[in-house]
Amino acid sequence: MNIRVLGCSGAIAAGYQTTAFLLDDDVLLDAGTGVGLLSLEALARIDHICLSHSHLDHILGIPLLADAVLRLRHAAGRPPVQVHALPETLDALRQHVFNGVIWPDFTRLPNATHPVLSLHSYAVGDVIELAGRRIEILSAAHTVPACGFAVQGSQGRHWVYTGDTGPNPLLWQRLNQLQLSHLVIETAFSDDEKVVAHLSQHLCPEDLGTELAQLQGSVDVRITHIKPGEVEAVMAGIGALQSSHRIQALHSGDVMAL
């Protein structure tokens, strides 16, 4: 299994795309602006989208993807693209996106019997299987209901994406029970912006160091969701940490094998 980074930024600018990870060619984890890097044919191959939470930088690719692939999937007799998320995230999509005001309701288009999208809920702690991939829903601590994901590989190792989160002891309790191939964890702000990080329930380098100290062993850690303009300051702060883990910045276009 390959995980391709389509986007891993906390906001947009030239060369920066917001969060989206593609598992092989048919499962998306989050659907930020990075989804727009895919060809139409590649978009039409996506059968499942798992969402960490309802914030715009993680969901805005969904309505545009639905519009783009509707004709291709309908003509081919393909089933709806399944959108999987916490119940609160699905409610936010229904109320604030697919409401006929912000965007048409693609859970009922081209018709209610054969729509291009269908919505499916999960809870933290659930394990779902999508096209042979086993994905565990992990705890996250954010300003809205949120989660992360642990994707299990064939050798029993896990690729983990925390989603947006502040300090979260429950996460480390679970991760210490798993064998990790990579940990993709956010650090959105520099230590200079610690107050903003805490208010928005994101991590800064100082907090990241405290969090990673709870993870046993030595793990390949990749930093995601850095805000444009904060990259140098965030990575300088992370570089000053005393950590047993191997920490690098994540980049759009990176591919991680599992």
C-alpha positions in Angstrom: 0.0 0.0 0.0 1.2 3.5 -0.9 0.1 6.7 0.8 0.6 9.7 -1.5 0.6 13.2 0.0 -1.6 15.4 -2.1 -1.6 18.3 0.4 -0.2 18.8 3.9 -0.4 22.6 4.5 -2.5 24.4 7.1 -3.6 27.0 4.5 -3.1 27.9 0.8 -0.5 29.9 -1.1 1.5 29.1 -4.3 3.0 25.7 -3.8 0.9 24.9 -0.7 -2.1 22.6 -0.7 -4.3 21.7 2.2 -4.6 18.2 3.7 -5.4 15.2 1.5 -3.7 11.8 1.5 -4.4 9.2 -1.2 -4.2 5.5 -0.3 -3.3 3.7 -3.5 -5.8 5.2 -5.9 -9.2 4.7 -4.4 -9.3 6.0 -0.7 -8.8 9.6 0.4 -8.0 10.6 4.0 -9.3 14.2 4.2 -10.1 16.2 1.1 -8.5 19.5 1.1 -7.2 21.5 -1.9 -4.6 18.8 -2.6 -7.4 16.8 -4.2 -7.3 19.3 -7.1 -3.8 18.0 -8.2 -5.4 14.7 -9.4 -6.6 14.2 -13.0 -10.3 13.8 -13.8 -9.7 10.1 -14.4 -7.9 9.7 -11.0 -10.7 11.6 -9.2 -13.2 9.2 -10.8 -11.3 6.2 -9.3 -11.9 7.4 -5.7 -14.5 5.2 -4.0 -14.1 6.3 -0.3 -13.3 9.5 1.6 -12.6 9.4 5.3 -12.7 12.8 7.1 -10.9 13.8 10.3 -13.3 16.7 11.0 -15.5 19.4 9.4 -13.1 22.3 9.0 -13.0 23.8 5.5 -9.3 23.0 4.7 -10.1 19.3 5.2 -13.5 19.0 3.3 -13.6 21.5 0.5 -12.5 19.0 -2.1 -15.6 16.9 -1.6 -18.3 19.0 -3.3 -16.0 19.9 -6.2 -14.9 16.2 -6.7 -18.6 15.2 -6.7 -19.4 17.7 -9.4 -16.4 16.6 -11.5 -16.9 12.9 -11.4 -20.7 12.7 -11.5 -21.0 12.1 -15.3 -18.2 9.6 -15.5 -19.3 7.5 -12.5 -23.0 7.7 -13.5 -22.2 6.6 -17.1 -20.1 3.7 -15.9 -22.8 2.6 -13.4 -20.4 3.1 -10.5 -21.7 3.2 -7.0 -21.7 6.4 -4.9 -18.5 7.7 -3.5 -18.8 6.8 0.2 -17.9 9.7 2.6 -17.1 8.3 6.1 -16.9 10.6 9.1 -18.0 11.2 12.7 -21.8 11.9 12.9 -21.1 15.6 13.8 -19.0 16.0 10.7 -21.6 14.5 8.5 -24.2 16.8 10.0 -22.0 19.8 9.2 -21.8 18.6 5.6 -25.5 18.3 5.3 -26.3 21.6 7.0 -23.6 23.9 5.7 -22.3 22.4 2.4 -24.9 20.2 0.6 -27.7 22.6 1.5 -28.6 24.0 -1.9 -27.2 27.4 -0.9 -23.4 26.7 -0.6 -23.6 23.7 -3.0 -26.1 21.4 -4.5 -27.0 18.2 -2.5 -24.9 15.6 -4.3 -26.3 12.9 -1.9 -29.4 13.2 -4.1 -27.9 14.0 -7.5 -28.1 13.0 -10.3 -31.1 11.4 -8.5 -32.0 10.2 -5.0 -31.8 6.5 -6.1 -28.3 6.7 -7.6 -26.5 9.7 -6.1 -22.8 10.4 -6.6 -22.2 10.6 -2.8 -23.4 8.7 0.2 -22.6 9.5 3.8 -21.6 6.9 6.4 -20.8 7.4 10.1 -18.1 6.0 12.4 -17.0 6.6 16.0 -13.7 6.8 17.7 -12.5 3.3 18.4 -14.2 1.8 15.4 -12.2 -0.2 12.9 -13.6 0.0 9.3 -12.5 -2.0 6.3 -12.4 -0.2 2.9 -11.5 -2.3 -0.1 -9.4 -4.6 2.0 -7.8 -1.8 4.0 -8.2 -1.9 7.8 -8.5 1.6 9.3 -8.9 2.4 13.0 -10.5 5.6 14.1 -8.3 7.4 16.6 -9.0 10.0 19.3 -8.2 13.7 18.5 -8.6 16.8 20.6 -9.7 19.8 18.5 -12.2 22.7 18.5 -14.8 20.5 16.8 -15.4 16.7 17.0 -12.4 15.2 15.3 -10.4 12.0 14.9 -7.3 10.5 13.4 -6.6 7.3 11.5 -4.3 4.3 11.9 -4.0 2.4 8.6 -2.8 -1.2 9.0 -0.4 -2.7 6.5 0.1 -6.3 5.5 2.9 -6.8 8.1 0.8 -5.5 11.0 2.5 -2.1 11.0 0.4 1.1 11.0 0.6 4.4 9.2 -0.9 6.9 11.6 -2.3 10.4 10.8 -3.4 12.3 13.9 -5.7 14.8 12.1 -5.8 18.3 13.7 -5.3 18.0 17.4 -4.0 19.6 20.5 -2.4 17.7 23.4 -4.2 14.3 23.7 -3.1 11.7 26.2 -5.6 9.1 24.9 -3.8 9.1 21.5 -0.5 8.0 23.0 -2.1 5.3 25.1 -3.4 3.7 21.9 -0.3 4.3 19.8 2.0 2.6 22.3 0.0 -0.5 21.7 0.7 -0.4 17.9 3.7 -1.0 15.7 4.2 2.2 13.7 5.7 2.7 10.2 5.1 6.4 10.2 3.4 9.0 12.4 2.0 12.0 10.6 1.3 14.6 13.2 0.4 18.3 12.9 2.4 21.2 14.2 0.5 24.2 12.8 2.2 27.1 14.6 5.6 28.2 15.9 6.3 28.6 19.6 5.9 32.4 19.1 2.3 31.6 18.3 1.7 29.3 21.3 -1.3 31.3 22.5 -3.0 31.0 19.1 -2.1 27.3 18.9 -3.7 26.6 22.3 -6.9 28.6 21.5 -7.3 26.7 18.2 -6.3 23.4 19.7 -3.3 22.9 17.5 0.3 22.0 18.4 3.4 24.1 18.4 7.0 22.6 18.7 7.1 22.8 22.5 3.8 21.0 22.8 4.9 18.5 20.1 8.0 17.6 22.2 5.8 17.0 25.2 3.5 14.8 23.2 6.1 12.7 21.4 7.9 12.1 24.8 4.8 9.9 25.5 5.5 7.7 22.5 7.8 4.7 23.1 10.7 3.7 20.9 12.0 5.6 17.8 9.5 6.3 15.1 9.6 8.1 11.7 7.6 11.3 12.4 6.4 13.6 9.6 5.1 17.0 10.4 1.9 18.2 8.6 -0.4 21.2 8.7 2.2 23.9 9.1 0.8 27.3 8.2 2.5 28.9 5.1 4.9 31.5 6.4 5.5 29.5 9.6 7.5 26.6 8.1 11.0 27.9 8.9 10.0 28.9 12.5 8.2 25.7 13.2 10.9 23.4 11.9 13.6 25.4 13.7 11.6 24.9 16.9 11.3 21.2 16.2 15.0 20.9 15.3 15.8 22.1 18.8 13.8 19.3 20.5 15.6 16.5 22.3 13.7 13.5 20.9 14.3 9.9 20.2 12.2 10.1 17.1 13.2 10.9 13.6 11.3 14.0 12.7 11.0 15.6 9.3 8.6 18.0 7.5 6.1 16.4 5.2 5.8 17.7 1.6 3.2 17.5 -1.1 4.2 14.7 -3.5 5.8 12.6 -0.8 4.9 8.9 -0.9 5.1 6.6 2.1 5.0 2.8 1.7 3.2 0.6 4.1 
